[in-house]
Amino acid sequence: MKTTVLRLGHRPQRDKRLSTHLLLAARAFGASAAYYSGTRDPGLEESVRKIVREWGGDFGVEYASNWRQVVREWEGGVAHLTMYGLPAQDVVQEVAAHGGPLLVVVGGPKVPGDMWGLADWNVSVTLQPHSEVSALALFLHMLYGGEELARELPGARLRIGPSARRKELAVSKD
């Protein structure tokens, strides 16, 4: 299943690290692309592109000046992650069975109320306040059944090798 993440309401001065972490979690946990809305941030885009160049894969990030248009024109399912939706463990199989492209929407500042009606699924990852990064990581982990943890990303210049006692980092000469 091809998964794309839409991060709503990026604010560079306030969300710089959080948005970067969210997009890196999206990439690491199996998403193939991301959009972000709010304020355009070329620094955010370059940070993500640098990670992709070094660590592999073809994850892309793109600014969306109109997030509603992205959601409305999406050809596939839309899952909105929120504290107030249906429990992820109760709907993740339905989302996975959808089979087509999936847009996973995560908020930042207060999510506009119309997002609820635009989503096919409003999904809660816990019923407690938490980070959108943790919600996204847990949801994608559940969606992919843990298979994303062993993915090899093509084109990686850097690779970490498992080790119980030290850092193992392989650097490709390519």
Buried (B, 14 or more C-beta within 10 A) or exposed (E): BEBBBBBBBBBBEBBBEBBBBBBBBBBBBBBBBBBBBBBEBEEBBEBBEEBBEEBBBEBBBEBBEEBBEBBEEBEBBBBBBBEEBBEBEEBBEBBBEBEEBBBBBBBBEEBEEEBEEBBBBBBBBEEEEEBBBBBBBBBBBBBBEEEBEEEEBEEBEEBEEEEEEEEEEEEEEE
